[in-house]
Amino acid sequence: MTHVMNTYARQPVAFSHGEGSWLVDTEGKRYLDALSGIAVNTLGHNHPDLVHALSHQASQLLHTSNLYRVPLQEALADKLASLSGMDEVFFCNSGCEANEAAIKLARFYGHRQGVDNPSIIVMEHAFHGRTMATLSATGNRKTQAGFEPLVSGFVRVPYNDIEAIRQVAEHNKNVVAVLIEMIQGEGGIHLADDQFQRDLRTFCDKKGWLLMTDEVQCGIGRTGKWFGFQHSGVRPDVVSLAKGLGSGVPVGACMVGGRAAGLFGPGNHGSTFGGNPLAMRAAKTTIDVLERDQLLENADKMGHAIRNGLRDRIGHFPEVVDIRGRGLMIGVELDRPCGELVGLARDAGLLINVTADSVVRLLPSLNITQADVDTLVERLTAVITHYLGK
Ligand SMILES: *Cc1c(COP(=O)(O)O)cnc(C)c1O
């Protein structure tokens, strides 16, 4: 019996170390990691630049609090602003916290506009986190059940449906913002159409709403661009980040621009740990290595290689509904619930995830090599082929 609270149905394996896209378990067995700790280990495992930067930072300073200037925060905020086109960054420690900041900001913005009961439009099948506000924004009953009363002030619409949003606007004068993942991760790797993204931007401008994108999973290079919204060319007013930002060190960020900039002042929001020197060093190093080693290009190229490789080998199976994604955020949808594949793949030395019951999700590290991509495609092909009884 463990004293760890039973909040995860954990797989019967533990890892002792890793290198690049590979993990080694406590028995010495090697696994190709096609999940990266759920889109977190951007630079793979044991990256020498990260190890060096974090060791050095730990020898200097870990934490000083936000009662003082933190020069590394200022440097990282400048960098994120220049990569995203946003103006200001608030640092926190996780994705749900980044979204909490976005939700608070939207309400604050609404009150400033004279809306006493501000609402935020959210999407079906969205995932925004596990805190009370973010699980209320999440479009999955399983995440919410048992935790009522939910936080009010969210209106749900189908994904990729601008007409549904127009209809909400007609009846609900309290809407002040839209919160959306430009690529839904937990929901099953669904992409917002480029045209829908542009229509949404135009409509938010017309209404004076904030366009808030949850880039916790798809941000920081994973899709082949720094941010998911950059594929369509729209610029959101609020962007939340976390997962891949620190390559494994917990760090989140809420970036604001346009009409969302300049809203929060001292006392409106805060975090004890947020933006501490260790986390900032991890994020800064992650971005530096992504740039230096041209890993966005690699994500794009390897993403195509994985999708094309899988399409060639299993795309013709009638049970394979779709192989989709952008960069290294990939979904293989089967015509049936396929959670069993996780264990079968693990036995075959491949770490994957299944989300939305029937979608195999691949989120390898951004520095995955062509040789490892070949192994990934080979192993996944064998596992799915066998599972389908071919
Ligand atoms: C994982 C995830 C979150 C929640 O992040 P945590 O760090 O677990 O709080 C929020 N939004 C999206 C899109 C995510 O993928």
The ligand as a Gaussian input file, in Angstrom:
#p B3LYP/6-31G(d) Opt

LIG

0 1
 C       -2.260000      19.884000     -19.660000
 C       -3.128000      21.008000     -20.054000
 C       -3.605000      21.940000     -19.111000
 C       -3.365000      21.785000     -17.631000
 O       -2.023000      21.918000     -17.299000
 P       -1.503000      21.504000     -15.842000
 O       -0.062000      21.911000     -15.858000
 O       -1.721000      20.039000     -15.687000
 O       -2.303000      22.290000     -14.870000
 C       -4.340000      23.000000     -19.575000
 N       -4.606000      23.160000     -20.875000
 C       -4.153000      22.301000     -21.808000
 C       -4.454000      22.548000     -23.255000
 C       -3.410000      21.196000     -21.431000
 O       -2.989000      20.314000     -22.361000

